Amino acid sequence: MSSSDTPREPANGRDTGNWYEIRVQGRLDDRWAAWFDGLELSRAADGTTALRGPVTDQAALHGLLHKLRDLGVPLLSVTRTDSGPGV
């Protein structure tokens, strides 16, 4: 493997996996971000919370969904998104 083929850490220090937005019913506090692998949590006026950020692979995505299930939080949607700041 040449040096140009070597994966590099992104400038922002975050993993380059696919980005997802997982929307749930209810308002999760920011303290849950660490438990959800550092995903950004944003609460909407409609009483939902969006967890957004990079997910390394499908196994990691399923792990996040299992954590939400274990909390008893109703899942509303899972969407693959563009990387970058939350909308």
C-alpha positions as CSV (number, residue, x, y, z in Angstrom):
1,M,0.0,0.0,0.0
2,S,1.5,3.4,-1.0
3,S,1.3,6.4,1.3
4,S,-1.4,7.8,-0.9
5,D,-3.5,4.7,-0.2
6,T,-3.2,5.0,3.5
7,P,-6.4,6.2,5.2
8,R,-5.9,9.5,7.0
9,E,-7.6,11.0,10.0
10,P,-10.0,13.7,8.9
11,A,-9.1,17.3,9.8
12,N,-12.0,17.5,12.4
13,G,-10.8,14.3,14.2
14,R,-14.1,12.5,13.4
15,D,-14.4,9.1,11.7
16,T,-15.1,9.2,8.0
17,G,-17.9,6.6,8.1
18,N,-21.3,7.2,6.7
19,W,-23.2,9.9,8.4
20,Y,-26.6,9.2,9.8
21,E,-29.5,11.1,11.4
22,I,-31.5,9.0,13.8
23,R,-34.7,10.7,15.0
24,V,-36.5,9.6,18.1
25,Q,-39.6,10.6,20.1
26,G,-38.7,12.4,23.3
27,R,-36.0,14.8,24.4
28,L,-32.6,13.3,25.2
29,D,-30.2,15.5,27.2
30,D,-26.7,16.2,25.9
31,R,-25.3,13.9,28.6
32,W,-26.4,11.0,26.4
33,A,-24.0,12.0,23.6
34,A,-21.1,10.0,25.1
35,W,-23.2,6.9,25.4
36,F,-24.2,7.3,21.7
37,D,-20.6,7.3,20.6
38,G,-20.3,11.1,20.5
39,L,-23.1,11.7,18.1
40,E,-24.5,15.3,18.1
41,L,-27.9,15.5,19.8
42,S,-30.3,18.2,18.8
43,R,-33.8,18.7,20.2
44,A,-36.7,20.0,18.1
45,A,-39.7,22.0,19.2
46,D,-42.0,19.0,18.3
47,G,-40.6,17.0,21.2
48,T,-38.2,14.9,19.1
49,T,-34.4,14.4,19.3
50,A,-32.0,13.9,16.4
51,L,-28.8,12.1,16.9
52,R,-26.4,12.9,14.0
53,G,-22.9,12.0,13.1
54,P,-20.5,9.5,11.5
55,V,-21.2,5.8,12.0
56,T,-18.3,3.5,11.1
57,D,-20.3,0.6,9.8
58,Q,-23.6,-1.3,9.9
59,A,-22.6,-3.1,13.1
60,A,-22.1,0.2,14.8
61,L,-25.4,1.5,13.5
62,H,-27.2,-1.6,14.8
63,G,-25.4,-1.1,18.2
64,L,-26.8,2.5,18.4
65,L,-30.3,1.3,17.5
66,H,-30.0,-1.4,20.2
67,K,-29.1,1.3,22.8
68,L,-32.2,3.3,21.8
69,R,-34.3,0.1,22.1
70,D,-32.9,-0.6,25.5
71,L,-33.8,2.9,26.7
72,G,-37.3,2.4,25.4
73,V,-37.1,5.4,23.2
74,P,-39.5,5.3,20.2
75,L,-37.6,5.3,16.9
76,L,-39.0,7.6,14.3
77,S,-36.5,7.5,11.4
78,V,-33.0,6.5,10.4
79,T,-31.5,8.5,7.4
80,R,-28.1,8.4,5.8
81,T,-27.0,12.1,5.4
82,D,-24.2,14.2,4.1
83,S,-21.4,14.8,6.5
84,G,-21.0,18.1,8.2
85,P,-22.8,20.3,10.7
86,G,-26.3,19.4,11.7
87,V,-29.2,21.1,10.0
